[in-house]
């Protein structure tokens, strides 16, 4: 097996892992949502939990898909056109990651988490 086939296979494997994370995350988030509703949690609380769980799954899946794109573009065909397409894909996915992080945690990734005051 030559190097190009190995790299292509590695990129596809990481891409499949990203898709699997997205699907598994959606299934687990739906299960957690149903469990929250079954335990009589308020619908709005369960809904916000669902959105947070889905957002985390999407963030992780996007990270893996970016890795696959980088492997596939830089290692196999590093032309200026392909690098430009990769830059656009990474920019869009980075924007999505930032907005999802804001949605899930309520703060931008570069903001520090507020220390808990201990109930004061």
CNS distance restraints for C-alpha pairs under 8 A (distance, minus, plus):
assign (resid   1 and name CA) (resid   5 and name CA) 6.47 0.50 0.50
assign (resid   1 and name CA) (resid   6 and name CA) 6.79 0.50 0.50
assign (resid   2 and name CA) (resid   6 and name CA) 6.45 0.50 0.50
assign (resid   3 and name CA) (resid   7 and name CA) 6.16 0.50 0.50
assign (resid   4 and name CA) (resid   8 and name CA) 6.06 0.50 0.50
assign (resid   4 and name CA) (resid  76 and name CA) 6.43 0.50 0.50
assign (resid   5 and name CA) (resid   9 and name CA) 6.02 0.50 0.50
assign (resid   6 and name CA) (resid  10 and name CA) 6.12 0.50 0.50
assign (resid   7 and name CA) (resid  11 and name CA) 6.14 0.50 0.50
assign (resid   7 and name CA) (resid  71 and name CA) 7.16 0.50 0.50
assign (resid   7 and name CA) (resid  72 and name CA) 7.29 0.50 0.50
assign (resid   7 and name CA) (resid  75 and name CA) 7.11 0.50 0.50
assign (resid   7 and name CA) (resid  76 and name CA) 7.19 0.50 0.50
assign (resid   8 and name CA) (resid  12 and name CA) 6.24 0.50 0.50
assign (resid   8 and name CA) (resid  71 and name CA) 7.94 0.50 0.50
assign (resid   8 and name CA) (resid  72 and name CA) 6.34 0.50 0.50
assign (resid   8 and name CA) (resid  76 and name CA) 7.35 0.50 0.50
assign (resid   9 and name CA) (resid  13 and name CA) 6.04 0.50 0.50
assign (resid  10 and name CA) (resid  14 and name CA) 6.24 0.50 0.50
assign (resid  10 and name CA) (resid  68 and name CA) 7.91 0.50 0.50
assign (resid  10 and name CA) (resid  71 and name CA) 7.86 0.50 0.50
assign (resid  11 and name CA) (resid  15 and name CA) 6.08 0.50 0.50
assign (resid  11 and name CA) (resid  67 and name CA) 7.81 0.50 0.50
assign (resid  11 and name CA) (resid  68 and name CA) 4.65 0.50 0.50
assign (resid  11 and name CA) (resid  69 and name CA) 7.20 0.50 0.50
assign (resid  11 and name CA) (resid  71 and name CA) 5.64 0.50 0.50
assign (resid  11 and name CA) (resid  72 and name CA) 5.60 0.50 0.50
assign (resid  12 and name CA) (resid  16 and name CA) 6.04 0.50 0.50
assign (resid  12 and name CA) (resid  68 and name CA) 6.82 0.50 0.50
assign (resid  13 and name CA) (resid  17 and name CA) 6.19 0.50 0.50
assign (resid  14 and name CA) (resid  18 and name CA) 6.23 0.50 0.50
assign (resid  14 and name CA) (resid  64 and name CA) 6.25 0.50 0.50
assign (resid  14 and name CA) (resid  65 and name CA) 7.02 0.50 0.50
assign (resid  14 and name CA) (resid  67 and name CA) 7.20 0.50 0.50
assign (resid  14 and name CA) (resid  68 and name CA) 5.45 0.50 0.50
assign (resid  15 and name CA) (resid  19 and name CA) 6.38 0.50 0.50
assign (resid  15 and name CA) (resid  64 and name CA) 6.57 0.50 0.50
assign (resid  15 and name CA) (resid  65 and name CA) 5.34 0.50 0.50
assign (resid  15 and name CA) (resid  67 and name CA) 7.97 0.50 0.50
assign (resid  15 and name CA) (resid  68 and name CA) 5.29 0.50 0.50
assign (resid  16 and name CA) (resid  20 and name CA) 6.02 0.50 0.50
assign (resid  17 and name CA) (resid  21 and name CA) 6.09 0.50 0.50
assign (resid  17 and name CA) (resid  61 and name CA) 7.83 0.50 0.50
assign (resid  17 and name CA) (resid  64 and name CA) 7.05 0.50 0.50
assign (resid  18 and name CA) (resid  22 and name CA) 6.32 0.50 0.50
assign (resid  18 and name CA) (resid  60 and name CA) 7.51 0.50 0.50
assign (resid  18 and name CA) (resid  61 and name CA) 4.43 0.50 0.50
assign (resid  18 and name CA) (resid  62 and name CA) 6.80 0.50 0.50
assign (resid  18 and name CA) (resid  63 and name CA) 7.64 0.50 0.50
assign (resid  18 and name CA) (resid  64 and name CA) 4.88 0.50 0.50
assign (resid  18 and name CA) (resid  65 and name CA) 5.44 0.50 0.50
assign (resid  19 and name CA) (resid  23 and name CA) 6.26 0.50 0.50
assign (resid  19 and name CA) (resid  61 and name CA) 6.45 0.50 0.50
assign (resid  19 and name CA) (resid  65 and name CA) 7.81 0.50 0.50
assign (resid  20 and name CA) (resid  24 and name CA) 5.86 0.50 0.50
assign (resid  20 and name CA) (resid  61 and name CA) 7.91 0.50 0.50
assign (resid  21 and name CA) (resid  25 and name CA) 5.65 0.50 0.50
assign (resid  21 and name CA) (resid  57 and name CA) 6.56 0.50 0.50
assign (resid  21 and name CA) (resid  58 and name CA) 7.95 0.50 0.50
assign (resid  21 and name CA) (resid  60 and name CA) 7.14 0.50 0.50
assign (resid  21 and name CA) (resid  61 and name CA) 5.42 0.50 0.50
assign (resid  22 and name CA) (resid  26 and name CA) 6.16 0.50 0.50
assign (resid  22 and name CA) (resid  57 and name CA) 5.71 0.50 0.50
assign (resid  22 and name CA) (resid  58 and name CA) 5.85 0.50 0.50
assign (resid  22 and name CA) (resid  60 and name CA) 7.81 0.50 0.50
assign (resid  22 and name CA) (resid  61 and name CA) 5.32 0.50 0.50
assign (resid  23 and name CA) (resid  27 and name CA) 6.28 0.50 0.50
assign (resid  24 and name CA) (resid  28 and name CA) 6.04 0.50 0.50
assign (resid  25 and name CA) (resid  29 and name CA) 5.90 0.50 0.50
assign (resid  25 and name CA) (resid  53 and name CA) 7.49 0.50 0.50
assign (resid  25 and name CA) (resid  54 and name CA) 6.51 0.50 0.50
assign (resid  25 and name CA) (resid  57 and name CA) 4.85 0.50 0.50
assign (resid  25 and name CA) (resid  58 and name CA) 7.65 0.50 0.50
assign (resid  26 and name CA) (resid  30 and name CA) 6.11 0.50 0.50
assign (resid  26 and name CA) (resid  54 and name CA) 5.96 0.50 0.50
assign (resid  26 and name CA) (resid  57 and name CA) 7.01 0.50 0.50
assign (resid  27 and name CA) (resid  31 and name CA) 6.22 0.50 0.50
assign (resid  28 and name CA) (resid  32 and name CA) 6.10 0.50 0.50
assign (resid  29 and name CA) (resid  33 and name CA) 6.07 0.50 0.50
assign (resid  29 and name CA) (resid  50 and name CA) 5.74 0.50 0.50
assign (resid  29 and name CA) (resid  53 and name CA) 5.41 0.50 0.50
assign (resid  29 and name CA) (resid  54 and name CA) 5.97 0.50 0.50
assign (resid  30 and name CA) (resid  34 and name CA) 6.19 0.50 0.50
assign (resid  30 and name CA) (resid  50 and name CA) 6.88 0.50 0.50
assign (resid  31 and name CA) (resid  35 and name CA) 6.11 0.50 0.50
assign (resid  32 and name CA) (resid  36 and name CA) 6.11 0.50 0.50
assign (resid  32 and name CA) (resid  50 and name CA) 7.30 0.50 0.50
assign (resid  33 and name CA) (resid  37 and name CA) 6.28 0.50 0.50
assign (resid  33 and name CA) (resid  46 and name CA) 5.78 0.50 0.50
assign (resid  33 and name CA) (resid  47 and name CA) 7.04 0.50 0.50
assign (resid  33 and name CA) (resid  49 and name CA) 7.08 0.50 0.50
assign (resid  33 and name CA) (resid  50 and name CA) 5.57 0.50 0.50
assign (resid  34 and name CA) (resid  38 and name CA) 6.05 0.50 0.50
assign (resid  35 and name CA) (resid  39 and name CA) 6.22 0.50 0.50
assign (resid  36 and name CA) (resid  40 and name CA) 6.65 0.50 0.50
assign (resid  36 and name CA) (resid  41 and name CA) 5.51 0.50 0.50
assign (resid  36 and name CA) (resid  46 and name CA) 5.74 0.50 0.50
assign (resid  37 and name CA) (resid  41 and name CA) 5.45 0.50 0.50
assign (resid  37 and name CA) (resid  42 and name CA) 7.27 0.50 0.50
assign (resid  37 and name CA) (resid  43 and name CA) 6.69 0.50 0.50
assign (resid  37 and name CA) (resid  46 and name CA) 6.49 0.50 0.50
assign (resid  41 and name CA) (resid  45 and name CA) 6.75 0.50 0.50
assign (resid  41 and name CA) (resid  46 and name CA) 6.37 0.50 0.50
assign (resid  42 and name CA) (resid  46 and name CA) 6.29 0.50 0.50
assign (resid  43 and name CA) (resid  47 and name CA) 5.92 0.50 0.50
assign (resid  44 and name CA) (resid  48 and name CA) 6.14 0.50 0.50
assign (resid  45 and name CA) (resid  49 and name CA) 6.18 0.50 0.50
assign (resid  46 and name CA) (resid  50 and name CA) 6.15 0.50 0.50
assign (resid  47 and name CA) (resid  51 and name CA) 6.30 0.50 0.50
assign (resid  48 and name CA) (resid  52 and name CA) 6.15 0.50 0.50
assign (resid  49 and name CA) (resid  53 and name CA) 6.08 0.50 0.50
assign (resid  50 and name CA) (resid  54 and name CA) 6.06 0.50 0.50
assign (resid  51 and name CA) (resid  55 and name CA) 5.97 0.50 0.50
assign (resid  51 and name CA) (resid 104 and name CA) 7.39 0.50 0.50
assign (resid  52 and name CA) (resid  56 and name CA) 6.26 0.50 0.50
assign (resid  52 and name CA) (resid 103 and name CA) 7.37 0.50 0.50
assign (resid  52 and name CA) (resid 104 and name CA) 4.80 0.50 0.50
assign (resid  52 and name CA) (resid 105 and name CA) 7.90 0.50 0.50
assign (resid  53 and name CA) (resid  57 and name CA) 6.37 0.50 0.50
assign (resid  53 and name CA) (resid 104 and name CA) 7.97 0.50 0.50
assign (resid  54 and name CA) (resid  58 and name CA) 6.13 0.50 0.50
assign (resid  55 and name CA) (resid  59 and name CA) 6.10 0.50 0.50
assign (resid  55 and name CA) (resid 100 and name CA) 5.83 0.50 0.50
assign (resid  55 and name CA) (resid 101 and name CA) 7.53 0.50 0.50
assign (resid  55 and name CA) (resid 103 and name CA) 7.54 0.50 0.50
assign (resid  55 and name CA) (resid 104 and name CA) 6.12 0.50 0.50
assign (resid  56 and name CA) (resid  60 and name CA) 6.31 0.50 0.50
assign (resid  56 and name CA) (resid 100 and name CA) 7.90 0.50 0.50
assign (resid  56 and name CA) (resid 104 and name CA) 7.18 0.50 0.50
assign (resid  57 and name CA) (resid  61 and name CA) 6.07 0.50 0.50
assign (resid  58 and name CA) (resid  62 and name CA) 5.92 0.50 0.50
assign (resid  59 and name CA) (resid  63 and name CA) 6.29 0.50 0.50
assign (resid  59 and name CA) (resid  97 and name CA) 5.86 0.50 0.50
assign (resid  59 and name CA) (resid 100 and name CA) 7.02 0.50 0.50
assign (resid  59 and name CA) (resid 101 and name CA) 7.77 0.50 0.50
assign (resid  60 and name CA) (resid  64 and name CA) 6.50 0.50 0.50
assign (resid  61 and name CA) (resid  65 and name CA) 6.25 0.50 0.50
assign (resid  62 and name CA) (resid  66 and name CA) 6.10 0.50 0.50
assign (resid  62 and name CA) (resid  93 and name CA) 6.76 0.50 0.50
assign (resid  62 and name CA) (resid  97 and name CA) 7.56 0.50 0.50
assign (resid  63 and name CA) (resid  67 and name CA) 6.35 0.50 0.50
assign (resid  64 and name CA) (resid  68 and name CA) 6.30 0.50 0.50
assign (resid  65 and name CA) (resid  69 and name CA) 6.20 0.50 0.50
assign (resid  66 and name CA) (resid  70 and name CA) 6.16 0.50 0.50
assign (resid  66 and name CA) (resid  89 and name CA) 7.95 0.50 0.50
assign (resid  66 and name CA) (resid  90 and name CA) 6.48 0.50 0.50
assign (resid  66 and name CA) (resid  93 and name CA) 7.57 0.50 0.50
assign (resid  67 and name CA) (resid  71 and name CA) 6.21 0.50 0.50
assign (resid  68 and name CA) (resid  72 and name CA) 6.03 0.50 0.50
assign (resid  69 and name CA) (resid  73 and name CA) 5.92 0.50 0.50
assign (resid  69 and name CA) (resid  86 and name CA) 6.87 0.50 0.50
assign (resid  70 and name CA) (resid  74 and name CA) 5.65 0.50 0.50
assign (resid  70 and name CA) (resid  75 and name CA) 7.57 0.50 0.50
assign (resid  70 and name CA) (resid  86 and name CA) 7.10 0.50 0.50
assign (resid  71 and name CA) (resid  75 and name CA) 5.41 0.50 0.50
assign (resid  71 and name CA) (resid  76 and name CA) 7.39 0.50 0.50
assign (resid  72 and name CA) (resid  76 and name CA) 5.66 0.50 0.50
assign (resid  72 and name CA) (resid  77 and name CA) 7.41 0.50 0.50
assign (resid  73 and name CA) (resid  77 and name CA) 5.45 0.50 0.50
assign (resid  73 and name CA) (resid  78 and name CA) 5.82 0.50 0.50
assign (resid  73 and name CA) (resid  82 and name CA) 6.28 0.50 0.50
assign (resid  73 and name CA) (resid  83 and name CA) 6.73 0.50 0.50
assign (resid  73 and name CA) (resid  86 and name CA) 6.90 0.50 0.50
assign (resid  74 and name CA) (resid  78 and name CA) 4.77 0.50 0.50
assign (resid  74 and name CA) (resid  83 and name CA) 7.17 0.50 0.50
assign (resid  77 and name CA) (resid  82 and name CA) 7.06 0.50 0.50
assign (resid  78 and name CA) (resid  82 and name CA) 6.27 0.50 0.50
assign (resid  78 and name CA) (resid  83 and name CA) 6.23 0.50 0.50
assign (resid  79 and name CA) (resid  83 and name CA) 6.09 0.50 0.50
assign (resid  80 and name CA) (resid  84 and name CA) 6.04 0.50 0.50
assign (resid  81 and name CA) (resid  85 and name CA) 6.30 0.50 0.50
assign (resid  82 and name CA) (resid  86 and name CA) 6.09 0.50 0.50
assign (resid  83 and name CA) (resid  87 and name CA) 6.05 0.50 0.50
assign (resid  84 and name CA) (resid  88 and name CA) 6.30 0.50 0.50
assign (resid  85 and name CA) (resid  89 and name CA) 6.21 0.50 0.50
assign (resid  86 and name CA) (resid  90 and name CA) 6.02 0.50 0.50
assign (resid  87 and name CA) (resid  91 and name CA) 6.02 0.50 0.50
assign (resid  88 and name CA) (resid  92 and name CA) 6.18 0.50 0.50
assign (resid  89 and name CA) (resid  93 and name CA) 6.12 0.50 0.50
assign (resid  90 and name CA) (resid  94 and name CA) 5.86 0.50 0.50
assign (resid  91 and name CA) (resid  95 and name CA) 6.19 0.50 0.50
assign (resid  92 and name CA) (resid  96 and name CA) 6.24 0.50 0.50
assign (resid  93 and name CA) (resid  97 and name CA) 6.02 0.50 0.50
assign (resid  94 and name CA) (resid  98 and name CA) 6.17 0.50 0.50
assign (resid  95 and name CA) (resid  99 and name CA) 6.24 0.50 0.50
assign (resid  96 and name CA) (resid 100 and name CA) 5.99 0.50 0.50
assign (resid  97 and name CA) (resid 101 and name CA) 6.00 0.50 0.50
assign (resid  98 and name CA) (resid 102 and name CA) 6.23 0.50 0.50
assign (resid  98 and name CA) (resid 108 and name CA) 6.76 0.50 0.50
assign (resid  98 and name CA) (resid 109 and name CA) 6.84 0.50 0.50
assign (resid  99 and name CA) (resid 103 and name CA) 6.16 0.50 0.50
assign (resid  99 and name CA) (resid 108 and name CA) 7.97 0.50 0.50
assign (resid 100 and name CA) (resid 104 and name CA) 6.02 0.50 0.50
assign (resid 101 and name CA) (resid 105 and name CA) 5.83 0.50 0.50
assign (resid 101 and name CA) (resid 106 and name CA) 7.32 0.50 0.50
assign (resid 101 and name CA) (resid 107 and name CA) 7.09 0.50 0.50
assign (resid 101 and name CA) (resid 108 and name CA) 6.50 0.50 0.50
assign (resid 101 and name CA) (resid 109 and name CA) 6.58 0.50 0.50
assign (resid 102 and name CA) (resid 106 and name CA) 4.78 0.50 0.50
assign (resid 102 and name CA) (resid 107 and name CA) 4.83 0.50 0.50
assign (resid 102 and name CA) (resid 108 and name CA) 5.20 0.50 0.50
assign (resid 102 and name CA) (resid 109 and name CA) 7.42 0.50 0.50
assign (resid 103 and name CA) (resid 107 and name CA) 7.73 0.50 0.50
assign (resid 107 and name CA) (resid 111 and name CA) 6.30 0.50 0.50
assign (resid 107 and name CA) (resid 113 and name CA) 7.96 0.50 0.50
